[in-house]
Amino acid sequence: MNKLELKNVKFSEWNSEETNCFQAVVYLNGVKSGMARNEGHGGPTDVYPIGDMEAFKKMRDYCQSQADANREEYFETYTIIDLIFEEWLKDHYAKKDNARQMRDFNKAICYHKPNEEDGYYKLEFIKNGKPTTIIEIQNSFKGRAMLTDKCKQLVADGCKILNTNLQFTF
């Protein structure tokens, strides 16, 4: 079973027009085999040899075999590399979204409304005219009680609480 990987990926979101603008080193079975590049202007992804020409040929042949196996789809020789990049991009954005969500957990109750799984809402808190953090609120009995009540109210309205940093159950 062959394993095709992209490493050292560089993605230029601002330069992506009709296609994603990226560059990556292509590895087949752990061997550096080529450099993939798409300029982001609607053309195909190009792959150039780096290092061992024999490794590049094996990688190119593998990519072509994947294209041949998918004739009913629109597959070119390096379409498999585009698909692997799309997975990388999906993971990249998921990590960014997760990091943003973790930051939001520190300053708000984050939740999904019923039948709305994309994105989330935030219930932020103000103390003495300034935004306050969930940790600060949880430091007092009165604050924990208020957070508990707010969470119970949201759950009763059919919402799903996303926070993983609450020191109580609701």
C-alpha positions in Angstrom: 0.0 0.0 0.0 1.5 3.3 -1.1 1.4 6.3 1.1 1.4 9.8 -0.5 2.1 12.7 1.9 2.6 16.5 1.7 5.1 18.1 4.0 6.4 21.7 4.5 3.1 23.0 3.1 3.0 26.7 2.3 -0.5 28.1 1.6 -1.3 31.5 0.3 -4.9 32.3 1.0 -4.7 35.9 -0.3 -3.1 34.7 -3.6 -5.7 32.0 -4.2 -8.2 33.0 -6.9 -9.8 30.1 -8.8 -7.7 27.4 -7.1 -5.7 27.2 -3.9 -2.3 28.7 -4.1 0.1 26.4 -2.4 3.5 24.7 -2.4 4.5 21.4 -0.7 7.1 18.7 -0.7 5.6 15.4 -1.9 6.7 12.1 -0.2 5.8 8.7 -1.5 6.3 6.0 1.2 8.5 8.3 3.2 10.8 9.2 0.3 11.0 12.8 -0.8 9.8 12.6 -4.4 8.8 16.0 -5.7 7.7 19.6 -5.2 4.0 20.3 -5.8 2.9 23.8 -6.7 -0.3 25.5 -7.7 -0.2 29.2 -8.5 -3.9 29.7 -7.5 -5.0 31.1 -10.8 -7.1 28.2 -12.0 -4.5 25.9 -13.5 -3.5 22.4 -12.5 -1.1 21.5 -9.8 2.4 21.0 -11.2 4.9 18.6 -9.6 8.7 18.9 -10.2 11.4 16.4 -9.2 13.6 17.1 -6.3 16.5 14.8 -5.5 16.3 11.3 -6.8 14.7 11.1 -10.3 13.7 7.5 -9.8 11.7 8.5 -6.7 10.0 11.1 -8.7 9.1 8.7 -11.5 7.6 6.2 -8.9 5.5 9.0 -7.4 4.4 10.2 -10.8 3.4 6.7 -11.8 1.5 6.2 -8.6 -0.4 9.5 -9.1 -1.2 8.4 -12.7 -2.5 5.1 -11.5 -4.9 6.9 -9.1 -6.0 9.1 -12.0 -6.6 6.1 -14.3 -8.6 4.3 -11.5 -10.9 7.3 -11.4 -11.8 7.8 -15.0 -15.4 8.5 -14.4 -14.3 11.6 -12.4 -12.3 14.5 -13.7 -8.9 13.2 -12.6 -5.6 14.4 -14.0 -2.2 12.9 -13.1 -1.8 15.1 -9.9 -5.4 15.4 -8.9 -4.6 13.1 -5.9 -2.2 15.7 -4.7 -4.9 18.3 -4.9 -7.2 16.1 -2.8 -4.5 15.5 -0.2 -3.9 19.3 0.0 -7.7 19.8 0.5 -7.6 17.5 3.5 -4.5 19.4 4.8 -6.5 22.7 4.3 -9.5 21.3 6.1 -7.3 20.2 9.1 -5.5 23.6 9.0 -8.8 25.5 9.3 -10.2 23.1 12.0 -7.1 23.7 14.1 -7.5 27.5 13.8 -11.2 27.2 14.6 -10.5 25.1 17.6 -7.9 27.5 18.9 -10.3 30.4 18.5 -13.0 28.4 20.3 -10.7 27.6 23.2 -9.9 31.4 23.5 -13.7 32.1 23.5 -14.2 29.5 26.2 -12.1 31.6 28.5 -14.4 34.7 28.1 -17.8 33.4 27.4 -20.3 30.5 27.5 -20.2 29.2 24.0 -23.2 27.2 22.7 -25.0 25.9 19.6 -28.7 26.8 19.1 -31.1 24.0 18.2 -30.7 22.9 14.6 -27.7 25.1 14.0 -24.5 23.1 14.2 -22.3 25.5 12.1 -20.6 28.2 14.1 -21.6 29.0 17.7 -23.0 31.8 19.9 -21.2 33.4 22.8 -22.7 34.7 26.0 -20.1 37.1 27.4 -20.1 38.8 30.8 -19.3 42.3 32.1 -18.2 43.1 35.6 -17.7 46.7 36.8 -18.1 47.9 33.2 -15.3 45.6 31.9 -15.3 42.2 30.2 -14.6 39.4 32.7 -13.4 35.8 32.2 -15.1 32.6 33.0 -12.3 31.8 35.5 -12.9 35.1 37.4 -16.7 34.4 37.5 -16.1 30.8 38.8 -13.9 32.1 41.6 -17.0 33.1 43.7 -20.0 31.1 44.8 -22.3 33.8 43.4 -20.5 33.7 40.1 -20.7 29.9 39.8 -24.4 30.0 40.7 -25.0 32.7 38.0 -23.1 30.6 35.4 -25.0 27.5 36.4 -28.3 29.2 36.0 -27.4 30.7 32.6 -26.2 27.2 31.4 -29.4 25.6 32.7 -31.5 28.2 30.9 -29.7 27.7 27.6 -30.0 23.9 27.9 -33.7 24.3 28.7 -34.0 26.3 25.5 -32.5 23.4 23.5 -29.0 24.7 23.2 -25.8 22.7 23.5 -23.1 24.1 25.8 -19.7 23.7 24.2 -17.4 24.9 27.0 -15.1 22.3 28.5 -13.8 24.6 31.2 -16.8 24.9 33.5 -16.3 23.7 37.0 -19.8 22.5 37.5 -22.5 20.4 35.9 -25.8 21.7 34.7 
